[in-house]
Amino acid sequence: MDYAERKVLCLDSKAEKGILLGCDQTYTDTPETIFVKGYIIEWKNRNEKGDLVSKLEPVKDDMEKEEIGRILENKFPRANIFF
């Protein structure tokens, strides 16, 4: 996603079918989790072994986390978001 003229790497994880959550028998149709990995510094560059690797910078600022979280919540209202 784009944020403050930077690219942020977010991983979206969804379960294919509904699952039972916890001992209170709570059920959800399609649990979804967004993992915010960080700002993209370098994307898919080859390392000395020839593997494709990306360099990320973690989102450390609490205000930036809050703003990014709000953007993601609007886009994915039922998702759990983790930094």
C-alpha positions, 0 to 999 in steps of 0.5 A, a space after each residue: 500500500 502507499 502511505 506518505 509517499 512510501 510503499 508499505 508491505 502488507 501481507 493479507 492472510 485469510 482462512 478459506 472456511 469459517 473456523 471456531 475461535 476459542 472456548 466460548 464457541 465463537 465462530 467467524 465466516 472468513 477470519 482475515 489478518 493483515 500483517 504490516 511488515 514495514 516500509 519497502 526500501 529495496 524490492 526483489 534485489 538479488 543477493 550474493 547467492 542469486 536469491 531475490 530478497 527485499 529490504 524493509 524498514 519496520 514502522 516504528 512511529 506510533 502515529 504512523 502505525 495508527 494512521 496505517 491501521 486506520 487506512 487498513 481498517 477502512 479497507 478491511 473492516 473485519 481484519 485483525 491488523 498486526 505490526 
